[in-house]
Amino acid sequence: MARTNTPRTNAARSSLTPLSTMNTLPASTRASVVELLTARLADAIDARQQVKHAHWNLRGPSFIALHELFDEVVDNLDEGIDEMAERIAQLGGIAPGTVASVASATSMKPYPSGLVADLDHARAVGSVLASLGGNIRQAIDAADDAGDAATADLFTAFSRDLDKDLWKVESHLHGR
Ligand SMILES: [Fe+2]
């Protein structure tokens, strides 16, 4: 009996099914770590855009300090994003980097609308970094539990950078 075969294109393939690789991590480890990285990648890209929005729109006496600091934060987020996306690829996954895929997968709260004042943006960006930092911290143990110490290390480095950026942003709120 003839079978009708729908051609399976790369576009139709699930981004969570690992491609074959010579990497010796077990396929089950790679699959669960790719899933973990994919979720946190969406959060980080969302967070990156939220901080850029703050960079563009803040007004007030701390304008230049926060405008420049937020771009430094964006640069650090970009580094973490690139590390996570490339780790997904190394493990045989496909890193979803489009706006549409991020919008449907992010677990971040939307950035508050209508903020103008510099310190309101500092508070909101602090909250973005705290929330993403918490998610990345949880991912350290999850990657370890899945048996991938290298991804746990990647999350550890990113988590440390997020904590540092949170400290820089939060110091603008001291006494406010
Ligand atoms: Fe700019």
Boltz pocket constraint, residues with backbone or C-beta under 6 A from the ligand:
constraints:
  - pocket:
      binder: B
      contacts: [[A, 55], [A, 71]]
      max_distance: 6.0
